[in-house]
Amino acid sequence: MSEVRVGTRELKNKLSEYIRRVKKGQTIIVTERGNVVAELVPPRQTIEERIWGMVDAGLADWSGEKMKPHVPRIINNSGEQISDLILEDRR
């Protein structure tokens, strides 16, 4: 949505109105003597909400189960540090 600039005095006097606007998705830029001092932004969606949004849009499949942790595909069993292997490969 859009953003609105508002001075601190007006924000203080009409706080409830501006909070309602933020709840609807609008960003409020708070200024003091013309300088930006704060931004009031709507809260971000949780990851779960974003995933369900993708599921609803047909962009993903998810059963709602907790996801398994990432397992690296390459495992270094040589006993050497990866940085040493890279340096050796560059020679």
N, C-alpha and C positions, 0 to 999 in steps of 0.2 A: 504494500500500500504506500501511501505518501508519507512525507514527513512535514512537521510543522515546527517553526521556531517560536519560542515563548520566553519571556523574561521571568526572572525568579519571582518578582512581585505578583505578576498575573498568575503564575503557576500556583503560588501559595493561596491566592484568593479563589481560584477555580480548580483546586486539586482534584476533586471528585470528577469533574467533567473530563479532565485530561487523562485520568486513570481509566475512565470508560473508553476513551478513544484508543488508548494503548491496548486495552483488552480486545478491541475490534481489529487490531493489527497495525495501527498507525504508530509511527516513531515520532517522539517529541524531543526536539533539540532544545535544551535549556540554556539560556544565555544570561550573562550578567555584564551589564554595560557593553553589550555588543559582542562579548567574547563567549564562545561556547564553553560551558563548564560541565555539562552532563548530557546524557542521552537516556531517555526512557524508551525501552524497546520491549515488545512482547516476548514472553519466554519462549525459548526454543523447544521444539518437540523432542520428546525422548527418542532414543534409537528405536525402541519398540513401536512407538507411534509412527515413526518414519517408515519402518519396515511394513507395518500394516497398511500404510498409505500406498506403498509400492504393490503390495498384494492386491489391494482393492483396485488399483489401476491396471492390474494384469501384467505388471513388470517383474514380479517375483512370486515364488511359491514358498510358503513357510507354514509349518504345522503349529507354531507357537512354542515348540520345545526349545529349551536352552541350547544354544549353539555350542559345539565342541570347540575346545581351544585349538588354535592354529598349530600344526605340526610342521616344522621345517622340512623341506624336500631334500636338502643336501645336508648331510651330517659329516663332520670332519672327524674321521677315526684315525688319522695319521699321527696324532700326538703333537703335531707342530701347530703353531699359531697361524691363523688365516693370513695375517699380514706378512709373515715370513714366506708363505707359499706364493703370495702375490708378488713380492719382491723377487723371488726366485724365477717366477714366470716372466718377469719383465726383462731379465738378463739375456 
